[in-house]
Each structure stands twice: as C-alpha cells, then as structure tokens.
Amino acid sequence: MAVNPDHLFSPLTQRSITFPNRIAMSPMCQYSYVDGISNDWQFVHLGSRAVGGAGVVFTEAAAVSPEGRITRGDLGIWSDAHAAPLARLAAFIKEHGSVPAMQLAHAGRKASMALPWAASVREIPESEGGWQTVAPSSVRFADAYPTPSALDRAGMDKVIVDFVAAARRAAEAGFLLVEIHAAHGYLLHEFLSPLSNQRSDEYGGTFENRVRFPLEVVRAVREAFPSDLPVWTRLSVTDWMDASITNPGLSVDDSVRFARLMKDEGIDLVDCSSGGNDPRQQIPVGAGYQVAFAERIRREAGISTGAVGMITAPEQADQIIRTGQADVVLLARELLRNPYWPLHAADALHKPASWPVQYERAAKGKVQRREPLPLLTRK
C-alpha cells in the first residue's frame, strides 16, 4: 500500500474551504430538543469539540421535515425558526478554528419512534404525538416499528423540496459543509437497498432504478448549496446480510457504482458507514471494521472518502490517512469520551497542539498558542 505525504494533521482543501486537519466529529443524535430547536445542550456539546481541535464539527442528523424525525427529540432544520440558534453555534465553531457542518436527514420508515433511552423500543402512536411514516415501499423495518406509507411522486417531490430548503437554511446559518444522510436504514438508504425498496415502477428493481431518487436528492442539494462549499454524503456501503439469502440487500459493488454517480453530480466526499437497514444484519464489529469500505470506494470510484467506526487511537487514525485508505477520519464515541482527543492526538503524534490560550497552563507546556485561523475564509 503506497504511503502518501498526508497525515492526520495535514490540511485538506475542498472547494473554497480548507479543513485544518483530517479529524471530523461524526454526526451523533442527542434526542434533546423540543420541536427541533437547538438549545444550550447542543451549543456546549458541539462547541467543546471545536475547542478540542476537531477539524470538522458535525451537528447530529437535522430533520428536513417534522415527519423526517426519528423521535420527537430530534434536531430540525425544516423552518426558519431553527436557523437563529444554529447560526450562533456555527459562528462559535468557526471562531475556534473548526468547520461547522450539518447532516441533513429524513428517517423514512424508522421515524416516529420513542426516545432511545425509553423503557422499550416502540413506535409512538398518533395519540402520543406520533405521525405517519413514509418509505419507498409499505414495508416496516421491524415489528416494533410503524408501517410506512409508500411515497408517490408528489411525496417524493416534497422530500426533495424539503432537502433543498434545509440546505439553503444551513448555508444561511453559516454552515460551511452539509452532508446528505443516505445510510443506517433511513429514507435514502431505503431507496438504495432492495431489502426495503420493493417498488415495481422506475424507482425500484434494478440498480439504476433504485439509485434514481437518491440521485435526484443529491443533485438538488448540490445545486441549492453554495457552489464554493463542499457537500458530502453518508452511505451505508453494505447491508451486512448473508450472501446466501435470496435478497442480500445493498452490496459494496453497488456502493462503488453509486459513489461514481455521486462524484459526477459534484459530491465532494463519501462518508463510508454500513448497516442499519435490516435487523438480520451480521456485523463483524472490531477496530476499524469499516475502513476497507472507504479505501475501496476511494480507489475504485475516484472520490474522496471518510472512514468511520471503532477508530480510537491516534496512531490508527494517522495510519488510515498516511496509507491512503481515506481522506478524513470521523470519530464518534471516542469524541464523546474525550472532547479533546484531537489535541491529545497531536501530542501523541508529535504535531503542534494548538490549545486555546485559556487552557495553556494545563497542557504541560507542549502547546502552540491558538491564533485566529484564516483557513475558514471563503475565497
């Protein structure tokens, strides 16, 4: 495997934005909002990761419509009322040298659910504030989940309009990057996978038909978001189903082909995750278990990729970048455990650790004072 000159703390430029390093905070749902409105919990939660040195700080999945929420506690971006507190958050993230990013999402058939820390996994009925879910086909995810209505053309058009409006609001609020959520069994993944897409029209069946609607969303978001700012897509590269069953679902080969099509539409990076679309999935979880997906899509589709999943050690993350397996590493649980992981990683890898001036005395003297960064100024 060829070694390239890039490393975990190399800047990365996409369009007019230069990320100060290759570390991104992965979108992680907090389920802590009323009517989708950002609050002090999110401000402190995400702001501390910018202070901690992550090059990119993602919001959790922001629902593009009320019916696109996973739970009633989800973050939203479906109205102008959501923009003001998010603008404050984006400004703070930029002030501390990180790129503010938003993931745009629609939960599809996995919507209208109880909060994950509730007594049991269950759908929320309309009598408790639940709503009718939608999907490519009227096939529910599992017994505890609601039965969705199959989207017709008018419903699909509304989804596109909602994604477009959300992308524009994100830009107006100061976010410099958006990511389209097409993973983990949510709406766009549901169209991509034959496990959930059982349509018989031009949006179901063959690979070309199953990618048609996700590409319509991708194209519309790319056109709506400023052309000098990057757009990423999070993809479940495989459904992790036993290949011997009649319908093994989405394959890595499918995802390579889809990544090529997204590159043609102007997507700047594929964030390579997996699974989430069928409870029968068999995932061999282990350190870096999804990195190979990022490497293969990067090599075969010729597009930048992000690696995610059980990446915990600085040396591990650095090796992923140095060996060309991915262009970015996205950290999730490790950044929940340690908001200052990037600063400690820089120390471990003998790179300058740009601690905030307020923390210098606690940083063992191995610091470089953080000055305002010019990297986030759009050209």
RAQUI-V921239 format. One record per helix or strand of 3 or more residues. SS is the DSSP state (H for helix, E for strand). FROM is the first residue (numbers start at 1). TO is the last residue. If there is no record, write none. Layout:
# RAQUI-V921239
SS FROM TO
SS FROM TO
This chain:
# RAQUI-V921239
E 12 14
E 17 19
E 23 25
H 40 51
E 56 63
H 66 68
H 80 95
E 99 105
H 108 110
H 126 128
H 153 172
E 177 182
H 187 192
H 207 224
E 230 236
H 252 264
E 269 273
H 291 301
E 304 308
H 314 322
E 328 331
H 333 337
H 341 348
H 357 362
H 374 376
